[in-house]
Amino acid sequence: MGELTGRTVFPGEATGEPLVLDAPLSFWGGTDLSGRIVDEHHPQRGATLTGRVLVLPRARGSSSSSSVLAEQIRSGTAPAALVLTEPDAILMLGAWVAAELYELRLPIVVLTPQDYARLAACRGPVRVSAGPENAVIRLG
Amino acid sequence: MADLELSEEDEAMLAGDHGEAAKLCLRMVIALARVRGATRLLTVESAHVDGCLYHGQAGLDFVERLGELGGRVAVPTTLNVGSLDLRHPDLVHADAETTANARRLMAGYTALGCKPTWTCAPYQLTHRPAFGTHVAWAESNAIVFANSVLGARTDRYGDFLDIGAAITGRVPDAGLHRDVHRHATIRLDCAGLSRRLLGEDAAWGVLGHLAGRLAGSGVPVLTGVPATVTEDQLKAFGAAAASSGGVGLFHVVGVTPEAPELAAVASPDLVPHVVDADRVRAIRDELTTAHGTDLDALCLGTPHFSLTEFERLAGLLADGAPFHHTVSAYVTTSRAVLAEADRLGYAETVRSAGARIVVDTCTYLTPILDAGLRTAMTNSGKWAWYAPGNIGVDVALGSLAECVASARAGRIVRDEALWAS
Protein backbone atom coordinates (compact mmCIF):
# COMPACT_ATOMS: atom_id res chain seq x y z
CA MET A 1 0.00 0.00 0.00
CA GLY A 2 1.11 3.53 -0.52
CA GLU A 3 0.80 6.52 -2.71
CA LEU A 4 3.29 8.28 -4.97
CA THR A 5 2.95 11.80 -6.29
CA GLY A 6 4.44 12.63 -9.68
CA ARG A 7 4.25 15.15 -12.46
CA THR A 8 1.58 14.86 -15.14
CA VAL A 9 2.93 14.79 -18.68
CA PHE A 10 -0.44 13.83 -20.08
CA PRO A 11 -3.61 13.64 -17.97
CA GLY A 12 -5.84 10.61 -17.64
CA GLU A 13 -6.90 7.74 -15.39
CA ALA A 14 -5.84 4.11 -15.58
CA THR A 15 -5.49 0.94 -13.54
CA GLY A 16 -3.22 -1.93 -14.40
CA GLU A 17 -0.47 -4.32 -13.40
CA PRO A 18 2.92 -2.63 -13.65
CA LEU A 19 5.33 -3.89 -16.31
CA VAL A 20 8.77 -2.65 -15.35
CA LEU A 21 11.25 -2.43 -18.23
CA ASP A 22 14.93 -2.97 -17.56
CA ALA A 23 15.98 -0.79 -20.51
CA PRO A 24 14.64 2.21 -22.44
CA LEU A 25 12.27 1.47 -25.32
CA SER A 26 11.49 3.03 -28.68
CA PHE A 27 7.84 2.43 -29.58
CA TRP A 28 8.67 2.63 -33.28
CA GLY A 29 10.90 -0.28 -34.21
CA GLY A 30 10.72 -1.53 -30.64
CA THR A 31 7.03 -2.42 -30.39
CA ASP A 32 4.48 -3.65 -32.91
CA LEU A 33 0.87 -2.66 -33.41
CA SER A 34 -0.31 -5.62 -31.35
CA GLY A 35 1.50 -4.06 -28.38
CA ARG A 36 4.42 -6.46 -28.15
CA ILE A 37 8.10 -5.61 -27.64
CA VAL A 38 9.87 -6.67 -30.85
CA ASP A 39 13.21 -4.89 -30.29
CA GLU A 40 15.73 -7.65 -30.93
CA HIS A 41 18.11 -6.12 -28.39
CA HIS A 42 15.62 -5.42 -25.61
CA PRO A 43 15.92 -7.60 -22.49
CA GLN A 44 12.11 -7.97 -22.38
CA ARG A 45 11.60 -8.79 -26.06
CA GLY A 46 8.32 -10.63 -26.50
CA ALA A 47 6.57 -8.98 -23.51
CA THR A 48 3.08 -7.59 -24.13
CA LEU A 49 2.45 -3.97 -23.14
CA THR A 50 -1.32 -3.96 -23.64
CA GLY A 51 -3.23 -2.86 -20.54
CA ARG A 52 -0.11 -2.66 -18.39
CA VAL A 53 1.12 0.34 -16.45
CA LEU A 54 4.38 0.56 -18.34
CA VAL A 55 7.21 1.64 -16.07
CA LEU A 56 10.31 2.53 -18.07
CA PRO A 57 13.27 4.75 -17.28
CA ARG A 58 12.89 6.67 -20.53
CA ALA A 59 11.98 6.37 -24.19
CA ARG A 60 14.55 6.28 -26.93
CA GLY A 61 14.96 6.16 -30.67
CA SER A 62 12.60 7.11 -33.39
CA SER A 63 10.38 10.14 -33.63
CA SER A 64 7.77 7.87 -35.25
CA SER A 65 7.04 6.52 -31.78
CA SER A 66 4.23 9.09 -31.45
CA SER A 67 2.37 7.60 -34.43
CA VAL A 68 2.88 4.05 -33.20
CA LEU A 69 1.61 4.93 -29.72
CA ALA A 70 -1.42 6.81 -31.12
CA GLU A 71 -2.28 3.81 -33.26
CA GLN A 72 -1.90 1.42 -30.31
CA ILE A 73 -4.22 3.65 -28.28
CA ARG A 74 -6.77 3.75 -31.13
CA SER A 75 -6.74 0.00 -31.64
CA GLY A 76 -6.73 -0.89 -27.93
CA THR A 77 -3.28 -2.47 -27.76
CA ALA A 78 -1.49 0.37 -25.93
CA PRO A 79 -0.31 0.26 -22.33
CA ALA A 80 -2.86 1.59 -19.81
CA ALA A 81 -0.41 4.27 -18.64
CA LEU A 82 3.23 5.25 -18.97
CA VAL A 83 5.46 6.08 -16.02
CA LEU A 84 8.93 7.47 -16.74
CA THR A 85 11.72 9.29 -14.94
CA GLU A 86 11.87 12.07 -17.51
CA PRO A 87 9.14 13.63 -19.68
CA ASP A 88 9.10 12.40 -23.26
CA ALA A 89 7.69 14.81 -25.83
CA ILE A 90 7.33 12.18 -28.55
CA LEU A 91 5.18 9.86 -26.45
CA MET A 92 3.16 12.81 -25.09
CA LEU A 93 2.28 13.83 -28.65
CA GLY A 94 1.04 10.33 -29.43
CA ALA A 95 -1.22 10.50 -26.39
CA TRP A 96 -2.35 14.06 -27.27
CA VAL A 97 -3.42 13.11 -30.78
CA ALA A 98 -5.25 9.98 -29.62
CA ALA A 99 -7.18 12.13 -27.14
CA GLU A 100 -8.00 14.76 -29.81
CA LEU A 101 -9.10 12.26 -32.44
CA TYR A 102 -10.69 9.51 -30.41
CA GLU A 103 -11.18 10.90 -26.88
CA LEU A 104 -9.05 8.06 -25.54
CA ARG A 105 -6.68 9.23 -22.81
CA LEU A 106 -3.47 7.42 -21.89
CA PRO A 107 -1.96 9.05 -18.79
CA ILE A 108 1.78 9.73 -18.78
CA VAL A 109 3.50 10.46 -15.48
CA VAL A 110 7.04 11.33 -14.44
CA LEU A 111 8.34 10.23 -11.03
CA THR A 112 11.53 11.04 -9.18
CA PRO A 113 14.10 8.23 -9.37
CA GLN A 114 13.34 7.31 -5.72
CA ASP A 115 9.58 7.02 -6.31
CA TYR A 116 10.22 5.28 -9.62
CA ALA A 117 12.21 2.62 -7.72
CA ARG A 118 9.35 2.21 -5.19
CA LEU A 119 6.87 1.69 -8.03
CA ALA A 120 9.23 -0.71 -9.80
CA ALA A 121 9.44 -2.83 -6.64
CA CYS A 122 5.69 -3.03 -6.01
CA ARG A 123 3.47 -6.01 -6.83
CA GLY A 124 -0.17 -6.04 -7.88
CA PRO A 125 -2.28 -3.52 -9.78
CA VAL A 126 -1.74 0.20 -9.38
CA ARG A 127 -4.07 3.11 -10.06
CA VAL A 128 -2.77 6.13 -11.99
CA SER A 129 -4.71 9.40 -11.65
CA ALA A 130 -2.96 12.11 -13.65
CA GLY A 131 -4.66 15.46 -13.17
CA PRO A 132 -3.86 18.82 -14.74
CA GLU A 133 -1.45 19.73 -11.93
CA ASN A 134 0.03 16.57 -10.50
CA ALA A 135 -0.39 12.84 -10.68
CA VAL A 136 -1.08 10.29 -7.97
CA ILE A 137 -0.20 6.61 -8.26
CA ARG A 138 -1.87 4.34 -5.67
CA LEU A 139 0.00 1.13 -5.00
CA GLY A 140 -1.53 -2.20 -4.00
CA MET B 1 5.73 25.28 -13.73
CA ALA B 2 6.84 28.30 -15.74
CA ASP B 3 4.15 30.43 -17.34
CA LEU B 4 3.96 30.38 -21.09
CA GLU B 5 3.75 33.81 -22.67
CA LEU B 6 2.00 33.90 -26.02
CA SER B 7 2.44 36.60 -28.67
CA GLU B 8 -0.51 38.54 -30.08
CA GLU B 9 -0.18 36.45 -33.21
CA ASP B 10 -0.32 33.26 -31.13
CA GLU B 11 -3.45 34.53 -29.36
CA ALA B 12 -5.05 35.31 -32.71
CA MET B 13 -4.23 31.84 -33.98
CA LEU B 14 -5.70 30.29 -30.84
CA ALA B 15 -8.84 32.32 -31.42
CA GLY B 16 -9.16 30.75 -34.86
CA ASP B 17 -8.07 33.76 -36.98
CA HIS B 18 -5.77 31.52 -39.06
CA GLY B 19 -8.29 28.74 -39.44
CA GLU B 20 -9.31 25.68 -37.48
CA ALA B 21 -6.28 23.56 -38.47
CA ALA B 22 -3.83 26.20 -37.24
CA LYS B 23 -5.83 26.53 -34.02
CA LEU B 24 -5.70 22.76 -33.40
CA CYS B 25 -1.99 22.67 -34.21
CA LEU B 26 -1.15 25.61 -31.95
CA ARG B 27 -3.00 23.91 -29.08
CA MET B 28 -0.72 20.92 -29.67
CA VAL B 29 2.40 23.13 -29.73
CA ILE B 30 1.27 24.74 -26.47
CA ALA B 31 0.64 21.33 -24.86
CA LEU B 32 4.21 20.41 -25.74
CA ALA B 33 5.53 23.78 -24.51
CA ARG B 34 3.93 23.14 -21.10
CA VAL B 35 5.57 19.70 -20.84
CA ARG B 36 8.90 21.16 -21.91
CA GLY B 37 8.66 24.06 -19.46
CA ALA B 38 8.95 26.69 -22.21
CA THR B 39 8.11 30.31 -21.41
CA ARG B 40 7.57 31.36 -25.03
CA LEU B 41 7.27 30.04 -28.56
CA LEU B 42 9.79 30.53 -31.36
CA THR B 43 9.27 31.04 -35.08
CA VAL B 44 10.79 28.36 -37.30
CA GLU B 45 12.02 28.92 -40.84
CA SER B 46 11.35 25.41 -42.17
CA ALA B 47 10.01 22.03 -41.19
CA HIS B 48 10.69 18.40 -42.05
CA VAL B 49 7.77 16.06 -41.54
CA ASP B 50 8.18 12.44 -40.51
CA GLY B 51 4.49 11.67 -40.15
CA CYS B 52 4.05 10.56 -43.77
CA LEU B 53 5.27 7.04 -42.97
CA TYR B 54 2.25 4.80 -42.53
CA HIS B 55 1.91 3.22 -39.08
CA GLY B 56 -1.85 2.72 -39.06
CA GLN B 57 -5.17 4.49 -39.10
CA ALA B 58 -4.35 7.13 -36.44
CA GLY B 59 -1.74 8.90 -38.58
CA LEU B 60 -4.09 8.90 -41.55
CA ASP B 61 -7.01 10.18 -39.48
CA PHE B 62 -4.85 13.03 -38.19
CA VAL B 63 -3.62 14.33 -41.56
CA GLU B 64 -7.08 14.00 -43.07
CA ARG B 65 -8.55 15.94 -40.13
CA LEU B 66 -6.04 18.73 -40.80
CA GLY B 67 -7.00 18.68 -44.46
CA GLU B 68 -10.71 18.87 -43.66
CA LEU B 69 -10.01 21.83 -41.37
CA GLY B 70 -8.29 23.69 -44.23
CA GLY B 71 -4.70 23.19 -43.05
CA ARG B 72 -1.82 24.66 -45.04
CA VAL B 73 1.87 24.80 -44.11
CA ALA B 74 3.15 28.28 -43.20
CA VAL B 75 6.87 27.54 -43.81
CA PRO B 76 8.80 25.51 -46.44
CA THR B 77 8.24 21.89 -45.45
CA THR B 78 9.93 18.76 -46.77
CA LEU B 79 8.58 15.23 -46.39
CA ASN B 80 10.34 12.20 -44.98
CA VAL B 81 10.11 8.74 -46.50
CA GLY B 82 6.72 7.19 -47.02
CA SER B 83 5.85 3.50 -46.96
CA LEU B 84 5.88 3.16 -50.76
CA ASP B 85 8.25 3.67 -53.65
CA LEU B 86 5.94 5.77 -55.82
CA ARG B 87 8.39 5.58 -58.72
CA HIS B 88 8.85 1.80 -58.57
CA PRO B 89 5.58 0.58 -57.00
CA ASP B 90 6.31 -3.11 -57.66
CA LEU B 91 9.30 -3.04 -55.29
CA VAL B 92 7.12 -2.91 -52.16
CA HIS B 93 5.29 -6.17 -51.36
CA ALA B 94 2.68 -4.68 -49.00
CA ASP B 95 -0.94 -5.84 -49.03
CA ALA B 96 -3.48 -3.83 -51.01
CA GLU B 97 -5.06 -2.13 -47.99
CA THR B 98 -1.73 -0.98 -46.54
CA THR B 99 -0.63 0.24 -49.96
CA ALA B 100 -3.84 2.21 -50.43
CA ASN B 101 -3.59 3.76 -46.95
CA ALA B 102 0.09 4.58 -47.36
CA ARG B 103 -0.70 6.31 -50.65
CA ARG B 104 -3.56 8.25 -48.99
CA LEU B 105 -1.24 9.34 -46.19
CA MET B 106 1.42 10.59 -48.60
CA ALA B 107 -1.26 12.43 -50.60
CA GLY B 108 -2.70 13.90 -47.39
CA TYR B 109 0.60 15.56 -46.49
CA THR B 110 1.19 16.80 -50.03
CA ALA B 111 -2.29 18.37 -49.97
CA LEU B 112 -1.26 20.45 -46.94
CA GLY B 113 1.47 22.07 -49.07
CA CYS B 114 4.45 19.92 -48.06
CA LYS B 115 7.04 19.21 -50.76
CA PRO B 116 7.02 15.58 -51.92
CA THR B 117 10.75 15.04 -51.30
CA TRP B 118 10.25 11.62 -49.61
CA THR B 119 13.66 11.48 -47.98
CA CYS B 120 15.01 10.90 -44.48
CA ALA B 121 18.03 12.98 -45.48
CA PRO B 122 16.59 16.42 -46.33
CA TYR B 123 20.06 17.84 -45.70
CA GLN B 124 21.11 16.26 -49.02
CA LEU B 125 18.68 18.51 -50.88
CA THR B 126 19.61 21.96 -52.12
CA HIS B 127 18.11 23.95 -49.26
CA ARG B 128 19.92 23.66 -45.96
CA PRO B 129 19.04 25.73 -42.90
CA ALA B 130 21.79 28.18 -41.99
CA PHE B 131 23.83 28.05 -38.78
CA GLY B 132 21.83 29.23 -35.79
CA THR B 133 18.42 29.25 -37.48
CA HIS B 134 15.48 27.60 -35.75
CA VAL B 135 13.73 24.81 -37.63
CA ALA B 136 11.25 22.06 -36.75
CA TRP B 137 12.63 18.82 -38.06
CA ALA B 138 11.38 15.36 -37.25
CA GLU B 139 13.07 12.03 -38.15
CA SER B 140 15.81 11.27 -35.69
CA ASN B 141 18.73 11.24 -38.13
CA ALA B 142 17.61 14.49 -39.77
CA ILE B 143 17.28 16.14 -36.35
CA VAL B 144 20.75 15.14 -35.24
CA PHE B 145 22.29 16.18 -38.58
CA ALA B 146 20.57 19.59 -38.59
CA ASN B 147 21.71 20.32 -35.05
CA SER B 148 25.19 18.87 -35.19
CA VAL B 149 26.50 19.23 -38.71
CA LEU B 150 24.59 22.30 -39.88
CA GLY B 151 24.43 24.06 -36.52
CA ALA B 152 20.74 24.82 -37.05
CA ARG B 153 18.46 24.34 -34.05
CA THR B 154 15.68 21.85 -33.75
CA ASP B 155 14.46 19.87 -30.81
CA ARG B 156 13.73 16.14 -31.08
CA TYR B 157 10.36 16.48 -32.79
CA GLY B 158 8.11 13.57 -33.57
CA ASP B 159 5.21 12.77 -35.77
CA PHE B 160 2.24 15.15 -35.42
CA LEU B 161 4.22 18.02 -33.87
CA ASP B 162 6.22 18.23 -37.09
CA ILE B 163 3.17 19.13 -39.17
CA GLY B 164 1.82 21.18 -36.26
CA ALA B 165 4.96 23.31 -36.35
CA ALA B 166 4.80 23.53 -40.16
CA ILE B 167 1.21 24.81 -40.07
CA THR B 168 1.73 27.27 -37.19
CA GLY B 169 5.39 28.15 -37.85
CA ARG B 170 5.84 27.96 -34.06
CA VAL B 171 7.64 25.66 -31.62
CA PRO B 172 8.36 25.81 -27.87
CA ASP B 173 11.55 27.64 -26.90
CA ALA B 174 12.94 24.57 -25.19
CA GLY B 175 15.41 21.73 -25.43
CA LEU B 176 18.01 22.01 -28.16
CA HIS B 177 16.72 25.41 -29.25
CA ARG B 178 18.41 26.78 -26.12
CA ASP B 179 22.16 27.26 -25.60
CA VAL B 180 22.09 25.64 -22.18
CA HIS B 181 21.11 22.26 -23.62
CA ARG B 182 23.77 22.24 -26.32
CA HIS B 183 26.73 21.46 -24.06
CA ALA B 184 28.33 18.03 -24.16
CA THR B 185 27.35 15.55 -21.47
CA ILE B 186 29.73 12.73 -22.39
CA ARG B 187 33.07 12.64 -24.18
CA LEU B 188 34.42 9.86 -26.38
CA ASP B 189 38.15 9.98 -27.02
CA CYS B 190 38.89 8.27 -30.33
CA ALA B 191 42.57 9.21 -30.60
CA GLY B 192 43.59 5.54 -30.34
CA LEU B 193 41.68 4.46 -33.46
CA SER B 194 43.47 4.12 -36.79
CA ARG B 195 42.87 6.66 -39.54
CA ARG B 196 41.96 3.74 -41.81
CA LEU B 197 39.18 2.57 -39.50
CA LEU B 198 37.93 6.14 -39.01
CA GLY B 199 37.78 6.42 -42.80
CA GLU B 200 34.91 3.91 -42.88
CA ASP B 201 31.27 4.95 -42.58
CA ALA B 202 30.55 1.64 -40.82
CA ALA B 203 33.03 2.50 -38.05
CA TRP B 204 31.15 5.76 -37.54
CA GLY B 205 27.91 3.82 -37.26
CA VAL B 206 29.55 1.72 -34.54
CA LEU B 207 30.85 4.82 -32.74
CA GLY B 208 27.40 6.39 -32.99
CA HIS B 209 25.81 3.30 -31.53
CA LEU B 210 28.24 3.43 -28.60
CA ALA B 211 27.70 7.17 -28.15
CA GLY B 212 23.92 6.71 -28.10
CA ARG B 213 24.18 4.02 -25.46
CA LEU B 214 26.47 6.12 -23.28
CA ALA B 215 24.74 9.45 -23.78
CA GLY B 216 21.07 8.41 -23.72
CA SER B 217 19.33 11.66 -24.58
CA GLY B 218 22.44 13.69 -23.76
CA VAL B 219 25.01 15.32 -26.02
CA PRO B 220 28.16 13.38 -26.95
CA VAL B 221 31.38 15.08 -27.99
CA LEU B 222 34.11 13.26 -29.91
CA THR B 223 37.76 14.12 -29.65
CA GLY B 224 40.81 12.73 -31.38
CA VAL B 225 39.36 12.32 -34.86
CA PRO B 226 40.86 13.80 -38.03
CA ALA B 227 39.44 17.01 -39.46
CA THR B 228 38.92 15.11 -42.73
CA VAL B 229 35.74 13.46 -41.40
CA THR B 230 33.13 13.46 -44.16
CA GLU B 231 29.47 14.38 -44.00
CA ASP B 232 28.59 10.78 -44.81
CA GLN B 233 30.52 9.65 -41.74
CA LEU B 234 28.82 12.26 -39.56
CA LYS B 235 25.49 11.12 -41.02
CA ALA B 236 26.29 7.50 -40.11
CA PHE B 237 27.34 8.50 -36.58
CA GLY B 238 24.31 10.64 -35.88
CA ALA B 239 21.82 8.14 -37.29
CA ALA B 240 23.18 5.35 -35.09
CA ALA B 241 23.42 7.58 -31.99
CA ALA B 242 19.81 8.66 -32.47
CA SER B 243 18.73 5.00 -32.72
CA SER B 244 20.53 3.41 -29.77
CA GLY B 245 19.99 6.52 -27.65
CA GLY B 246 17.88 9.65 -27.94
CA VAL B 247 20.75 11.78 -29.20
CA GLY B 248 19.60 14.96 -30.96
CA LEU B 249 22.96 16.74 -31.05
CA PHE B 250 26.62 15.76 -31.03
CA HIS B 251 29.86 17.62 -31.46
CA VAL B 252 33.12 16.57 -33.08
CA VAL B 253 35.95 18.81 -31.97
CA GLY B 254 37.60 20.50 -34.93
CA VAL B 255 34.85 19.35 -37.29
CA THR B 256 31.29 20.37 -36.34
CA PRO B 257 30.52 24.09 -36.34
CA GLU B 258 29.86 24.64 -32.65
CA ALA B 259 33.02 22.81 -31.53
CA PRO B 260 36.13 24.51 -32.92
CA GLU B 261 37.76 23.41 -29.65
CA LEU B 262 36.66 21.23 -26.75
CA ALA B 263 36.23 24.17 -24.38
CA ALA B 264 33.51 25.60 -26.63
CA VAL B 265 31.15 22.71 -25.86
CA ALA B 266 32.37 20.87 -22.78
CA SER B 267 33.52 21.58 -19.27
CA PRO B 268 37.20 20.67 -18.70
CA ASP B 269 36.30 18.07 -16.06
CA LEU B 270 34.24 15.94 -18.44
CA VAL B 271 36.03 12.60 -18.11
CA PRO B 272 36.63 10.92 -21.49
CA HIS B 273 35.57 7.39 -22.38
CA VAL B 274 38.56 6.03 -24.25
CA VAL B 275 37.44 4.11 -27.34
CA ASP B 276 39.89 1.55 -28.73
CA ALA B 277 39.70 -0.94 -31.61
CA ASP B 278 38.59 -3.77 -29.30
CA ARG B 279 35.58 -1.73 -28.19
CA VAL B 280 34.70 -0.85 -31.78
CA ARG B 281 34.94 -4.49 -32.85
CA ALA B 282 32.83 -5.61 -29.89
CA ILE B 283 30.04 -3.17 -30.85
CA ARG B 284 30.30 -4.24 -34.50
CA ASP B 285 29.80 -7.84 -33.37
CA GLU B 286 26.91 -6.84 -31.12
CA LEU B 287 25.23 -5.20 -34.11
CA THR B 288 25.85 -8.37 -36.13
CA THR B 289 23.09 -10.91 -35.48
CA ALA B 290 24.09 -13.22 -38.35
CA HIS B 291 25.93 -16.43 -37.47
CA GLY B 292 28.22 -17.94 -40.07
CA THR B 293 28.87 -16.52 -43.50
CA ASP B 294 25.61 -17.15 -45.41
CA LEU B 295 24.43 -14.01 -47.21
CA ASP B 296 21.23 -13.32 -49.14
CA ALA B 297 21.00 -9.55 -49.39
CA LEU B 298 22.94 -6.30 -49.37
CA CYS B 299 21.17 -3.17 -48.11
CA LEU B 300 22.80 0.22 -48.41
CA GLY B 301 21.50 3.72 -47.90
CA THR B 302 20.09 4.11 -44.39
CA PRO B 303 19.85 7.06 -44.07
CA HIS B 304 19.40 7.68 -47.78
CA PHE B 305 22.50 7.21 -49.92
CA SER B 306 24.17 10.49 -50.81
CA LEU B 307 25.68 11.42 -54.15
CA THR B 308 29.19 10.96 -52.72
CA GLU B 309 28.22 7.49 -51.47
CA PHE B 310 27.00 6.64 -54.98
CA GLU B 311 30.32 7.88 -56.32
CA ARG B 312 32.25 5.66 -53.88
CA LEU B 313 30.10 2.61 -54.58
CA ALA B 314 30.31 3.12 -58.35
CA GLY B 315 34.08 3.42 -57.98
CA LEU B 316 34.26 0.10 -56.13
CA LEU B 317 32.06 -1.57 -58.75
CA ALA B 318 33.42 0.05 -61.89
CA ASP B 319 35.88 -2.57 -63.08
CA GLY B 320 34.90 -5.57 -61.03
CA ALA B 321 32.54 -8.49 -61.09
CA PRO B 322 28.79 -8.01 -60.61
CA PHE B 323 27.09 -9.09 -57.39
CA HIS B 324 26.69 -12.85 -56.91
CA HIS B 325 23.47 -14.15 -58.48
CA THR B 326 22.18 -15.39 -55.11
CA VAL B 327 22.51 -11.97 -53.44
CA SER B 328 19.71 -9.40 -53.77
CA ALA B 329 21.25 -5.94 -53.50
CA TYR B 330 19.28 -2.79 -52.67
CA VAL B 331 20.34 0.84 -52.45
CA THR B 332 17.85 3.32 -50.99
CA THR B 333 18.05 7.00 -51.80
CA SER B 334 15.87 10.01 -52.54
CA ARG B 335 14.47 10.73 -55.97
CA ALA B 336 16.48 13.98 -56.02
CA VAL B 337 19.80 12.22 -55.38
CA LEU B 338 18.89 9.44 -57.82
CA ALA B 339 18.34 12.03 -60.56
CA GLU B 340 21.88 13.32 -59.99
CA ALA B 341 23.33 9.80 -59.71
CA ASP B 342 21.63 8.94 -63.00
CA ARG B 343 22.97 12.06 -64.66
CA LEU B 344 26.54 11.29 -63.54
CA GLY B 345 26.35 7.60 -64.49
CA TYR B 346 26.82 6.23 -60.94
CA ALA B 347 23.34 4.76 -60.79
CA GLU B 348 23.82 2.83 -64.01
CA THR B 349 27.06 1.31 -62.70
CA VAL B 350 25.26 0.26 -59.53
CA ARG B 351 22.33 -1.21 -61.48
CA SER B 352 24.70 -3.04 -63.85
CA ALA B 353 26.26 -4.78 -60.86
CA GLY B 354 22.80 -6.13 -60.06
CA ALA B 355 21.46 -3.73 -57.43
CA ARG B 356 17.91 -2.43 -57.30
CA ILE B 357 17.64 1.26 -56.48
CA VAL B 358 14.73 2.14 -54.19
CA VAL B 359 13.44 5.70 -53.67
CA ASP B 360 10.81 7.40 -51.47
CA THR B 361 11.07 4.77 -48.72
CA CYS B 362 13.60 2.45 -47.05
CA THR B 363 14.34 -1.27 -46.98
CA TYR B 364 14.24 -1.64 -43.19
CA LEU B 365 10.71 -0.42 -42.67
CA THR B 366 8.57 -1.69 -45.51
CA PRO B 367 8.37 -5.15 -47.08
CA ILE B 368 10.79 -4.63 -49.96
CA LEU B 369 13.24 -7.51 -49.54
CA ASP B 370 12.16 -10.59 -51.46
CA ALA B 371 10.50 -13.27 -49.35
CA GLY B 372 12.89 -15.87 -47.99
CA LEU B 373 15.90 -13.59 -47.59
CA ARG B 374 17.33 -14.42 -44.18
CA THR B 375 20.64 -12.64 -43.85
CA ALA B 376 21.56 -9.16 -45.03
CA MET B 377 24.73 -7.12 -44.90
CA THR B 378 24.86 -3.36 -44.47
CA ASN B 379 27.34 -0.61 -43.73
CA SER B 380 24.68 1.28 -41.75
CA GLY B 381 24.63 1.09 -37.96
CA LYS B 382 21.01 2.29 -38.02
CA TRP B 383 19.90 -0.39 -40.49
CA ALA B 384 21.74 -3.05 -38.48
CA TRP B 385 20.06 -1.90 -35.27
CA TYR B 386 16.48 -1.85 -36.54
CA ALA B 387 16.22 -4.46 -39.31
CA PRO B 388 16.18 -7.65 -37.18
CA GLY B 389 13.16 -6.41 -35.20
CA ASN B 390 11.44 -4.58 -38.05
CA ILE B 391 11.70 -7.01 -40.94
CA GLY B 392 12.95 -10.20 -39.30
CA VAL B 393 16.31 -10.65 -41.01
CA ASP B 394 19.68 -11.39 -39.51
CA VAL B 395 22.24 -8.73 -40.21
CA ALA B 396 26.00 -8.33 -40.55
CA LEU B 397 27.54 -4.88 -40.24
CA GLY B 398 30.61 -4.17 -42.36
CA SER B 399 32.46 -1.51 -44.28
CA LEU B 400 31.33 -0.59 -47.77
CA ALA B 401 34.28 -2.55 -49.23
CA GLU B 402 33.36 -5.60 -47.10
CA CYS B 403 29.74 -5.23 -48.25
CA VAL B 404 30.78 -5.16 -51.91
CA ALA B 405 33.23 -8.06 -51.53
CA SER B 406 30.58 -10.09 -49.68
CA ALA B 407 27.84 -9.37 -52.21
CA ARG B 408 30.21 -10.47 -54.99
CA ALA B 409 31.30 -13.63 -53.18
CA GLY B 410 27.78 -14.61 -52.11
CA ARG B 411 28.92 -15.00 -48.49
CA ILE B 412 30.06 -12.67 -45.72
CA VAL B 413 33.68 -11.71 -46.23
CA ARG B 414 35.53 -9.83 -43.49
CA ASP B 415 38.62 -7.64 -43.59
CA GLU B 416 39.63 -8.33 -39.99
CA ALA B 417 42.80 -6.25 -40.34
CA LEU B 418 40.61 -3.17 -40.77
CA TRP B 419 38.71 -3.79 -37.52
CA ALA B 420 41.81 -4.75 -35.53
CA SER B 421 43.50 -1.43 -36.23
Interface residues (C-beta under 8 A of the other chain):
Chain A: V9 F10 P24 S26 W28 G29 G30 L33 V38 D39 E40 H41 R58 A59 R60 G61 S62 S63 S64 S65 S66 S67 V68 A70 E71 I73 R74 S75 E86 P87 A89 I90 M92 L93 G94 W96 V97 A98 E100 L101 Y102
Chain B: L24 M28 A31 L32 V35 R36 D50 G51 L53 H55 G56 Q57 A58 G59 D61 F62 R65 A138 E139 S140 I143 D155 R156 Y157 G158 D159 F160 L161 D162 G175 G212 G216 S217 A242 S243 S244 G245 G246 T289 W385 Y386 P388 G389 N390
